[in-house]
Amino acid sequence: MADQFDRAQELDAVFREQALAIHKRAASQGTGTARTICVDCDEKIPQARRIAVPGCLRCVECATLYERLKGGL
């Protein structure tokens, strides 16, 4: 039976793989304030969000989900 440490290691591996994929996509699509596409869902990031959060990588929905998952560790 998996304990908390095993689960934490599994989640760490998942987040690491996601981070690597994000960085790979970011390198091919551009980063910073020029980014207009969410790294997770490939939808357009609204201009208001790009202005409010310079350098954001995710749309509001994906950023919310990411923070919830990240906080669940």
PDB file of N, CA, C and O in Angstrom:
ATOM      1  N   MET A   1       0.854  -1.185   0.000  1.00  0.00           N
ATOM      2  CA  MET A   1       0.000   0.000   0.000  1.00  0.00           C
ATOM      3  C   MET A   1       0.891   1.236   0.000  1.00  0.00           C
ATOM      4  O   MET A   1       1.866   1.317   0.747  1.00  0.00           O
ATOM      5  N   ALA A   2       0.540   2.193  -0.846  1.00  0.00           N
ATOM      6  CA  ALA A   2       1.324   3.415  -0.952  1.00  0.00           C
ATOM      7  C   ALA A   2       1.060   4.327   0.240  1.00  0.00           C
ATOM      8  O   ALA A   2      -0.085   4.533   0.643  1.00  0.00           O
ATOM      9  N   ASP A   3       2.123   4.859   0.784  1.00  0.00           N
ATOM     10  CA  ASP A   3       1.949   5.802   1.879  1.00  0.00           C
ATOM     11  C   ASP A   3       2.092   7.231   1.345  1.00  0.00           C
ATOM     12  O   ASP A   3       2.216   7.442   0.138  1.00  0.00           O
ATOM     13  N   GLN A   4       2.074   8.194   2.244  1.00  0.00           N
ATOM     14  CA  GLN A   4       2.127   9.592   1.842  1.00  0.00           C
ATOM     15  C   GLN A   4       3.416   9.929   1.098  1.00  0.00           C
ATOM     16  O   GLN A   4       3.397  10.723   0.158  1.00  0.00           O
ATOM     17  N   PHE A   5       4.521   9.339   1.504  1.00  0.00           N
ATOM     18  CA  PHE A   5       5.792   9.633   0.854  1.00  0.00           C
ATOM     19  C   PHE A   5       5.820   9.098  -0.581  1.00  0.00           C
ATOM     20  O   PHE A   5       6.341   9.751  -1.484  1.00  0.00           O
ATOM     21  N   ASP A   6       5.259   7.916  -0.777  1.00  0.00           N
ATOM     22  CA  ASP A   6       5.191   7.369  -2.132  1.00  0.00           C
ATOM     23  C   ASP A   6       4.326   8.260  -3.022  1.00  0.00           C
ATOM     24  O   ASP A   6       4.681   8.542  -4.166  1.00  0.00           O
ATOM     25  N   ARG A   7       3.203   8.694  -2.492  1.00  0.00           N
ATOM     26  CA  ARG A   7       2.303   9.567  -3.253  1.00  0.00           C
ATOM     27  C   ARG A   7       2.991  10.891  -3.568  1.00  0.00           C
ATOM     28  O   ARG A   7       2.867  11.409  -4.678  1.00  0.00           O
ATOM     29  N   ALA A   8       3.711  11.435  -2.599  1.00  0.00           N
ATOM     30  CA  ALA A   8       4.426  12.693  -2.819  1.00  0.00           C
ATOM     31  C   ALA A   8       5.470  12.531  -3.921  1.00  0.00           C
ATOM     32  O   ALA A   8       5.639  13.426  -4.749  1.00  0.00           O
ATOM     33  N   GLN A   9       6.163  11.412  -3.938  1.00  0.00           N
ATOM     34  CA  GLN A   9       7.159  11.162  -4.975  1.00  0.00           C
ATOM     35  C   GLN A   9       6.497  11.038  -6.346  1.00  0.00           C
ATOM     36  O   GLN A   9       7.027  11.532  -7.342  1.00  0.00           O
ATOM     37  N   GLU A  10       5.346  10.383  -6.397  1.00  0.00           N
ATOM     38  CA  GLU A  10       4.618  10.254  -7.657  1.00  0.00           C
ATOM     39  C   GLU A  10       4.195  11.624  -8.175  1.00  0.00           C
ATOM     40  O   GLU A  10       4.360  11.927  -9.357  1.00  0.00           O
ATOM     41  N   LEU A  11       3.648  12.451  -7.282  1.00  0.00           N
ATOM     42  CA  LEU A  11       3.223  13.792  -7.681  1.00  0.00           C
ATOM     43  C   LEU A  11       4.414  14.644  -8.103  1.00  0.00           C
ATOM     44  O   LEU A  11       4.320  15.428  -9.047  1.00  0.00           O
ATOM     45  N   ASP A  12       5.521  14.489  -7.406  1.00  0.00           N
ATOM     46  CA  ASP A  12       6.732  15.226  -7.780  1.00  0.00           C
ATOM     47  C   ASP A  12       7.162  14.860  -9.195  1.00  0.00           C
ATOM     48  O   ASP A  12       7.532  15.734  -9.980  1.00  0.00           O
ATOM     49  N   ALA A  13       7.116  13.598  -9.517  1.00  0.00           N
ATOM     50  CA  ALA A  13       7.497  13.153 -10.863  1.00  0.00           C
ATOM     51  C   ALA A  13       6.540  13.718 -11.910  1.00  0.00           C
ATOM     52  O   ALA A  13       6.970  14.132 -12.986  1.00  0.00           O
ATOM     53  N   VAL A  14       5.264  13.736 -11.603  1.00  0.00           N
ATOM     54  CA  VAL A  14       4.271  14.286 -12.535  1.00  0.00           C
ATOM     55  C   VAL A  14       4.527  15.771 -12.762  1.00  0.00           C
ATOM     56  O   VAL A  14       4.547  16.232 -13.903  1.00  0.00           O
ATOM     57  N   PHE A  15       4.725  16.524 -11.675  1.00  0.00           N
ATOM     58  CA  PHE A  15       4.972  17.956 -11.801  1.00  0.00           C
ATOM     59  C   PHE A  15       6.274  18.233 -12.541  1.00  0.00           C
ATOM     60  O   PHE A  15       6.356  19.189 -13.312  1.00  0.00           O
ATOM     61  N   ARG A  16       7.282  17.415 -12.317  1.00  0.00           N
ATOM     62  CA  ARG A  16       8.558  17.592 -13.009  1.00  0.00           C
ATOM     63  C   ARG A  16       8.373  17.393 -14.508  1.00  0.00           C
ATOM     64  O   ARG A  16       8.882  18.176 -15.310  1.00  0.00           O
ATOM     65  N   GLU A  17       7.646  16.345 -14.885  1.00  0.00           N
ATOM     66  CA  GLU A  17       7.389  16.083 -16.303  1.00  0.00           C
ATOM     67  C   GLU A  17       6.592  17.225 -16.924  1.00  0.00           C
ATOM     68  O   GLU A  17       6.873  17.644 -18.047  1.00  0.00           O
ATOM     69  N   GLN A  18       5.597  17.729 -16.194  1.00  0.00           N
ATOM     70  CA  GLN A  18       4.803  18.849 -16.695  1.00  0.00           C
ATOM     71  C   GLN A  18       5.665  20.096 -16.867  1.00  0.00           C
ATOM     72  O   GLN A  18       5.542  20.806 -17.866  1.00  0.00           O
ATOM     73  N   ALA A  19       6.532  20.362 -15.899  1.00  0.00           N
ATOM     74  CA  ALA A  19       7.401  21.537 -15.970  1.00  0.00           C
ATOM     75  C   ALA A  19       8.335  21.451 -17.172  1.00  0.00           C
ATOM     76  O   ALA A  19       8.551  22.442 -17.868  1.00  0.00           O
ATOM     77  N   LEU A  20       8.884  20.274 -17.411  1.00  0.00           N
ATOM     78  CA  LEU A  20       9.765  20.104 -18.562  1.00  0.00           C
ATOM     79  C   LEU A  20       9.009  20.325 -19.867  1.00  0.00           C
ATOM     80  O   LEU A  20       9.526  20.954 -20.790  1.00  0.00           O
ATOM     81  N   ALA A  21       7.792  19.809 -19.943  1.00  0.00           N
ATOM     82  CA  ALA A  21       6.975  20.002 -21.141  1.00  0.00           C
ATOM     83  C   ALA A  21       6.641  21.482 -21.334  1.00  0.00           C
ATOM     84  O   ALA A  21       6.654  21.982 -22.459  1.00  0.00           O
ATOM     85  N   ILE A  22       6.345  22.174 -20.246  1.00  0.00           N
ATOM     86  CA  ILE A  22       6.032  23.600 -20.316  1.00  0.00           C
ATOM     87  C   ILE A  22       7.232  24.386 -20.811  1.00  0.00           C
ATOM     88  O   ILE A  22       7.097  25.260 -21.667  1.00  0.00           O
ATOM     89  N   HIS A  23       8.392  24.081 -20.280  1.00  0.00           N
ATOM     90  CA  HIS A  23       9.594  24.800 -20.697  1.00  0.00           C
ATOM     91  C   HIS A  23       9.919  24.528 -22.161  1.00  0.00           C
ATOM     92  O   HIS A  23      10.371  25.417 -22.882  1.00  0.00           O
ATOM     93  N   LYS A  24       9.688  23.301 -22.587  1.00  0.00           N
ATOM     94  CA  LYS A  24       9.940  22.965 -23.982  1.00  0.00           C
ATOM     95  C   LYS A  24       8.992  23.756 -24.895  1.00  0.00           C
ATOM     96  O   LYS A  24       9.419  24.316 -25.905  1.00  0.00           O
ATOM     97  N   ARG A  25       7.704  23.797 -24.530  1.00  0.00           N
ATOM     98  CA  ARG A  25       6.742  24.556 -25.323  1.00  0.00           C
ATOM     99  C   ARG A  25       7.039  26.043 -25.286  1.00  0.00           C
ATOM    100  O   ARG A  25       6.929  26.733 -26.299  1.00  0.00           O
ATOM    101  N   ALA A  26       7.422  26.540 -24.095  1.00  0.00           N
ATOM    102  CA  ALA A  26       7.720  27.964 -23.957  1.00  0.00           C
ATOM    103  C   ALA A  26       8.900  28.355 -24.833  1.00  0.00           C
ATOM    104  O   ALA A  26       8.906  29.432 -25.429  1.00  0.00           O
ATOM    105  N   ALA A  27       9.889  27.490 -24.909  1.00  0.00           N
ATOM    106  CA  ALA A  27      11.060  27.791 -25.738  1.00  0.00           C
ATOM    107  C   ALA A  27      10.691  27.870 -27.212  1.00  0.00           C
ATOM    108  O   ALA A  27      11.285  28.642 -27.965  1.00  0.00           O
ATOM    109  N   SER A  28       9.715  27.076 -27.621  1.00  0.00           N
ATOM    110  CA  SER A  28       9.337  27.081 -29.034  1.00  0.00           C
ATOM    111  C   SER A  28       8.302  28.153 -29.368  1.00  0.00           C
ATOM    112  O   SER A  28       8.146  28.507 -30.536  1.00  0.00           O
ATOM    113  N   GLN A  29       7.596  28.674 -28.370  1.00  0.00           N
ATOM    114  CA  GLN A  29       6.527  29.641 -28.627  1.00  0.00           C
ATOM    115  C   GLN A  29       6.862  31.051 -28.176  1.00  0.00           C
ATOM    116  O   GLN A  29       6.108  31.977 -28.472  1.00  0.00           O
ATOM    117  N   GLY A  30       7.945  31.239 -27.485  1.00  0.00           N
ATOM    118  CA  GLY A  30       8.268  32.554 -26.924  1.00  0.00           C
ATOM    119  C   GLY A  30       7.775  32.637 -25.497  1.00  0.00           C
ATOM    120  O   GLY A  30       6.891  31.883 -25.092  1.00  0.00           O
ATOM    121  N   THR A  31       8.347  33.553 -24.735  1.00  0.00           N
ATOM    122  CA  THR A  31       7.984  33.675 -23.322  1.00  0.00           C
ATOM    123  C   THR A  31       7.742  35.128 -22.966  1.00  0.00           C
ATOM    124  O   THR A  31       7.810  36.013 -23.820  1.00  0.00           O
ATOM    125  N   GLY A  32       7.461  35.360 -21.700  1.00  0.00           N
ATOM    126  CA  GLY A  32       7.300  36.719 -21.196  1.00  0.00           C
ATOM    127  C   GLY A  32       6.009  37.351 -21.664  1.00  0.00           C
ATOM    128  O   GLY A  32       5.016  36.661 -21.896  1.00  0.00           O
ATOM    129  N   THR A  33       6.026  38.664 -21.800  1.00  0.00           N
ATOM    130  CA  THR A  33       4.807  39.394 -22.149  1.00  0.00           C
ATOM    131  C   THR A  33       4.359  39.100 -23.577  1.00  0.00           C
ATOM    132  O   THR A  33       3.213  39.381 -23.927  1.00  0.00           O
ATOM    133  N   ALA A  34       5.241  38.539 -24.413  1.00  0.00           N
ATOM    134  CA  ALA A  34       4.871  38.227 -25.786  1.00  0.00           C
ATOM    135  C   ALA A  34       4.002  36.969 -25.883  1.00  0.00           C
ATOM    136  O   ALA A  34       3.375  36.737 -26.916  1.00  0.00           O
ATOM    137  N   ARG A  35       3.955  36.156 -24.821  1.00  0.00           N
ATOM    138  CA  ARG A  35       3.181  34.925 -24.859  1.00  0.00           C
ATOM    139  C   ARG A  35       1.696  35.246 -24.914  1.00  0.00           C
ATOM    140  O   ARG A  35       1.188  36.031 -24.114  1.00  0.00           O
ATOM    141  N   THR A  36       1.012  34.637 -25.858  1.00  0.00           N
ATOM    142  CA  THR A  36      -0.430  34.854 -25.996  1.00  0.00           C
ATOM    143  C   THR A  36      -1.202  33.548 -25.889  1.00  0.00           C
ATOM    144  O   THR A  36      -2.431  33.567 -25.836  1.00  0.00           O
ATOM    145  N   ILE A  37      -0.507  32.412 -25.857  1.00  0.00           N
ATOM    146  CA  ILE A  37      -1.145  31.102 -25.817  1.00  0.00           C
ATOM    147  C   ILE A  37      -0.805  30.391 -24.510  1.00  0.00           C
ATOM    148  O   ILE A  37       0.355  30.359 -24.101  1.00  0.00           O
ATOM    149  N   CYS A  38      -1.809  29.827 -23.861  1.00  0.00           N
ATOM    150  CA  CYS A  38      -1.634  29.087 -22.614  1.00  0.00           C
ATOM    151  C   CYS A  38      -0.798  27.835 -22.863  1.00  0.00           C
ATOM    152  O   CYS A  38      -1.031  27.116 -23.835  1.00  0.00           O
ATOM    153  N   VAL A  39       0.174  27.571 -21.988  1.00  0.00           N
ATOM    154  CA  VAL A  39       1.050  26.412 -22.165  1.00  0.00           C
ATOM    155  C   VAL A  39       0.337  25.093 -21.888  1.00  0.00           C
ATOM    156  O   VAL A  39       0.819  24.037 -22.296  1.00  0.00           O
ATOM    157  N   ASP A  40      -0.804  25.138 -21.202  1.00  0.00           N
ATOM    158  CA  ASP A  40      -1.512  23.902 -20.869  1.00  0.00           C
ATOM    159  C   ASP A  40      -2.625  23.560 -21.860  1.00  0.00           C
ATOM    160  O   ASP A  40      -2.717  22.424 -22.325  1.00  0.00           O
ATOM    161  N   CYS A  41      -3.461  24.533 -22.178  1.00  0.00           N
ATOM    162  CA  CYS A  41      -4.629  24.238 -23.023  1.00  0.00           C
ATOM    163  C   CYS A  41      -4.501  24.776 -24.447  1.00  0.00           C
ATOM    164  O   CYS A  41      -5.362  24.514 -25.287  1.00  0.00           O
ATOM    165  N   ASP A  42      -3.446  25.516 -24.721  1.00  0.00           N
ATOM    166  CA  ASP A  42      -3.208  26.096 -26.050  1.00  0.00           C
ATOM    167  C   ASP A  42      -4.294  27.080 -26.496  1.00  0.00           C
ATOM    168  O   ASP A  42      -4.448  27.343 -27.688  1.00  0.00           O
ATOM    169  N   GLU A  43      -5.041  27.619 -25.534  1.00  0.00           N
ATOM    170  CA  GLU A  43      -6.031  28.659 -25.844  1.00  0.00           C
ATOM    171  C   GLU A  43      -5.385  30.030 -25.659  1.00  0.00           C
ATOM    172  O   GLU A  43      -4.352  30.153 -25.001  1.00  0.00           O
ATOM    173  N   LYS A  44      -5.991  31.042 -26.233  1.00  0.00           N
ATOM    174  CA  LYS A  44      -5.461  32.401 -26.137  1.00  0.00           C
ATOM    175  C   LYS A  44      -5.585  32.923 -24.701  1.00  0.00           C
ATOM    176  O   LYS A  44      -6.615  32.749 -24.051  1.00  0.00           O
ATOM    177  N   ILE A  45      -4.514  33.566 -24.221  1.00  0.00           N
ATOM    178  CA  ILE A  45      -4.538  34.217 -22.909  1.00  0.00           C
ATOM    179  C   ILE A  45      -5.072  35.630 -23.141  1.00  0.00           C
ATOM    180  O   ILE A  45      -4.504  36.376 -23.938  1.00  0.00           O
ATOM    181  N   PRO A  46      -6.158  36.010 -22.456  1.00  0.00           N
ATOM    182  CA  PRO A  46      -6.740  37.339 -22.668  1.00  0.00           C
ATOM    183  C   PRO A  46      -5.730  38.454 -22.378  1.00  0.00           C
ATOM    184  O   PRO A  46      -4.892  38.331 -21.485  1.00  0.00           O
ATOM    185  N   GLN A  47      -5.823  39.531 -23.142  1.00  0.00           N
ATOM    186  CA  GLN A  47      -4.900  40.640 -22.990  1.00  0.00           C
ATOM    187  C   GLN A  47      -4.954  41.218 -21.577  1.00  0.00           C
ATOM    188  O   GLN A  47      -3.922  41.610 -21.032  1.00  0.00           O
ATOM    189  N   ALA A  48      -6.133  41.274 -20.985  1.00  0.00           N
ATOM    190  CA  ALA A  48      -6.248  41.812 -19.628  1.00  0.00           C
ATOM    191  C   ALA A  48      -5.395  41.003 -18.645  1.00  0.00           C
ATOM    192  O   ALA A  48      -4.771  41.575 -17.751  1.00  0.00           O
ATOM    193  N   ARG A  49      -5.366  39.683 -18.805  1.00  0.00           N
ATOM    194  CA  ARG A  49      -4.542  38.848 -17.920  1.00  0.00           C
ATOM    195  C   ARG A  49      -3.063  39.103 -18.196  1.00  0.00           C
ATOM    196  O   ARG A  49      -2.271  39.205 -17.260  1.00  0.00           O
ATOM    197  N   ARG A  50      -2.686  39.206 -19.453  1.00  0.00           N
ATOM    198  CA  ARG A  50      -1.279  39.441 -19.797  1.00  0.00           C
ATOM    199  C   ARG A  50      -0.792  40.767 -19.233  1.00  0.00           C
ATOM    200  O   ARG A  50       0.373  40.899 -18.855  1.00  0.00           O
ATOM    201  N   ILE A  51      -1.687  41.750 -19.178  1.00  0.00           N
ATOM    202  CA  ILE A  51      -1.326  43.044 -18.603  1.00  0.00           C
ATOM    203  C   ILE A  51      -1.258  42.941 -17.082  1.00  0.00           C
ATOM    204  O   ILE A  51      -0.329  43.457 -16.460  1.00  0.00           O
ATOM    205  N   ALA A  52      -2.246  42.270 -16.486  1.00  0.00           N
ATOM    206  CA  ALA A  52      -2.303  42.156 -15.026  1.00  0.00           C
ATOM    207  C   ALA A  52      -1.184  41.277 -14.462  1.00  0.00           C
ATOM    208  O   ALA A  52      -0.680  41.535 -13.369  1.00  0.00           O
ATOM    209  N   VAL A  53      -0.796  40.234 -15.216  1.00  0.00           N
ATOM    210  CA  VAL A  53       0.234  39.293 -14.765  1.00  0.00           C
ATOM    211  C   VAL A  53       1.283  39.162 -15.864  1.00  0.00           C
ATOM    212  O   VAL A  53       1.278  38.187 -16.615  1.00  0.00           O
ATOM    213  N   PRO A  54       2.183  40.140 -15.960  1.00  0.00           N
ATOM    214  CA  PRO A  54       3.206  40.077 -17.011  1.00  0.00           C
ATOM    215  C   PRO A  54       4.024  38.788 -16.919  1.00  0.00           C
ATOM    216  O   PRO A  54       4.439  38.379 -15.835  1.00  0.00           O
ATOM    217  N   GLY A  55       4.243  38.169 -18.052  1.00  0.00           N
ATOM    218  CA  GLY A  55       5.022  36.937 -18.082  1.00  0.00           C
ATOM    219  C   GLY A  55       4.230  35.693 -17.724  1.00  0.00           C
ATOM    220  O   GLY A  55       4.815  34.622 -17.559  1.00  0.00           O
ATOM    221  N   CYS A  56       2.901  35.807 -17.600  1.00  0.00           N
ATOM    222  CA  CYS A  56       2.096  34.632 -17.252  1.00  0.00           C
ATOM    223  C   CYS A  56       2.218  33.569 -18.348  1.00  0.00           C
ATOM    224  O   CYS A  56       2.403  33.882 -19.524  1.00  0.00           O
ATOM    225  N   LEU A  57       2.112  32.320 -17.933  1.00  0.00           N
ATOM    226  CA  LEU A  57       2.220  31.196 -18.858  1.00  0.00           C
ATOM    227  C   LEU A  57       0.873  30.529 -19.123  1.00  0.00           C
ATOM    228  O   LEU A  57       0.719  29.796 -20.100  1.00  0.00           O
ATOM    229  N   ARG A  58      -0.104  30.786 -18.244  1.00  0.00           N
ATOM    230  CA  ARG A  58      -1.383  30.072 -18.316  1.00  0.00           C
ATOM    231  C   ARG A  58      -2.561  31.041 -18.319  1.00  0.00           C
ATOM    232  O   ARG A  58      -2.470  32.164 -17.823  1.00  0.00           O
ATOM    233  N   CYS A  59      -3.671  30.573 -18.895  1.00  0.00           N
ATOM    234  CA  CYS A  59      -4.925  31.311 -18.800  1.00  0.00           C
ATOM    235  C   CYS A  59      -5.417  31.204 -17.349  1.00  0.00           C
ATOM    236  O   CYS A  59      -4.850  30.457 -16.551  1.00  0.00           O
ATOM    237  N   VAL A  60      -6.450  31.938 -17.023  1.00  0.00           N
ATOM    238  CA  VAL A  60      -6.949  31.959 -15.645  1.00  0.00           C
ATOM    239  C   VAL A  60      -7.379  30.560 -15.193  1.00  0.00           C
ATOM    240  O   VAL A  60      -7.052  30.136 -14.084  1.00  0.00           O
ATOM    241  N   GLU A  61      -8.111  29.849 -16.049  1.00  0.00           N
ATOM    242  CA  GLU A  61      -8.617  28.531 -15.673  1.00  0.00           C
ATOM    243  C   GLU A  61      -7.476  27.548 -15.409  1.00  0.00           C
ATOM    244  O   GLU A  61      -7.492  26.835 -14.405  1.00  0.00           O
ATOM    245  N   CYS A  62      -6.498  27.507 -16.293  1.00  0.00           N
ATOM    246  CA  CYS A  62      -5.380  26.579 -16.127  1.00  0.00           C
ATOM    247  C   CYS A  62      -4.501  26.978 -14.949  1.00  0.00           C
ATOM    248  O   CYS A  62      -3.995  26.112 -14.236  1.00  0.00           O
ATOM    249  N   ALA A  63      -4.311  28.288 -14.734  1.00  0.00           N
ATOM    250  CA  ALA A  63      -3.518  28.754 -13.602  1.00  0.00           C
ATOM    251  C   ALA A  63      -4.187  28.367 -12.289  1.00  0.00           C
ATOM    252  O   ALA A  63      -3.514  27.969 -11.337  1.00  0.00           O
ATOM    253  N   THR A  64      -5.514  28.484 -12.240  1.00  0.00           N
ATOM    254  CA  THR A  64      -6.255  28.103 -11.032  1.00  0.00           C
ATOM    255  C   THR A  64      -6.103  26.612 -10.759  1.00  0.00           C
ATOM    256  O   THR A  64      -5.840  26.213  -9.624  1.00  0.00           O
ATOM    257  N   LEU A  65      -6.265  25.792 -11.782  1.00  0.00           N
ATOM    258  CA  LEU A  65      -6.131  24.353 -11.624  1.00  0.00           C
ATOM    259  C   LEU A  65      -4.707  23.990 -11.212  1.00  0.00           C
ATOM    260  O   LEU A  65      -4.509  23.155 -10.330  1.00  0.00           O
ATOM    261  N   TYR A  66      -3.718  24.611 -11.847  1.00  0.00           N
ATOM    262  CA  TYR A  66      -2.311  24.344 -11.527  1.00  0.00           C
ATOM    263  C   TYR A  66      -2.020  24.658 -10.056  1.00  0.00           C
ATOM    264  O   TYR A  66      -1.372  23.872  -9.365  1.00  0.00           O
ATOM    265  N   GLU A  67      -2.500  25.806  -9.586  1.00  0.00           N
ATOM    266  CA  GLU A  67      -2.262  26.186  -8.196  1.00  0.00           C
ATOM    267  C   GLU A  67      -2.956  25.245  -7.225  1.00  0.00           C
ATOM    268  O   GLU A  67      -2.406  24.937  -6.168  1.00  0.00           O
ATOM    269  N   ARG A  68      -4.146  24.787  -7.563  1.00  0.00           N
ATOM    270  CA  ARG A  68      -4.852  23.825  -6.701  1.00  0.00           C
ATOM    271  C   ARG A  68      -4.090  22.507  -6.621  1.00  0.00           C
ATOM    272  O   ARG A  68      -3.928  21.945  -5.538  1.00  0.00           O
ATOM    273  N   LEU A  69      -3.624  22.017  -7.762  1.00  0.00           N
ATOM    274  CA  LEU A  69      -2.877  20.770  -7.789  1.00  0.00           C
ATOM    275  C   LEU A  69      -1.542  20.913  -7.069  1.00  0.00           C
ATOM    276  O   LEU A  69      -1.130  20.024  -6.323  1.00  0.00           O
ATOM    277  N   LYS A  70      -0.883  22.018  -7.294  1.00  0.00           N
ATOM    278  CA  LYS A  70       0.405  22.276  -6.655  1.00  0.00           C
ATOM    279  C   LYS A  70       0.231  22.389  -5.142  1.00  0.00           C
ATOM    280  O   LYS A  70       1.082  21.924  -4.384  1.00  0.00           O
ATOM    281  N   GLY A  71      -0.842  22.990  -4.709  1.00  0.00           N
ATOM    282  CA  GLY A  71      -1.095  23.165  -3.272  1.00  0.00           C
ATOM    283  C   GLY A  71      -1.539  21.885  -2.597  1.00  0.00           C
ATOM    284  O   GLY A  71      -1.533  21.802  -1.369  1.00  0.00           O
ATOM    285  N   GLY A  72      -1.931  20.869  -3.386  1.00  0.00           N
ATOM    286  CA  GLY A  72      -2.418  19.614  -2.828  1.00  0.00           C
ATOM    287  C   GLY A  72      -1.335  18.699  -2.306  1.00  0.00           C
ATOM    288  O   GLY A  72      -1.638  17.674  -1.696  1.00  0.00           O
ATOM    289  N   LEU A  73      -0.072  19.045  -2.531  1.00  0.00           N
ATOM    290  CA  LEU A  73       1.021  18.190  -2.047  1.00  0.00           C
ATOM    291  C   LEU A  73       1.108  18.205  -0.591  1.00  0.00           C
ATOM    292  O   LEU A  73       1.972  17.542  -0.017  1.00  0.00           O
TER     293      LEU A  73
END
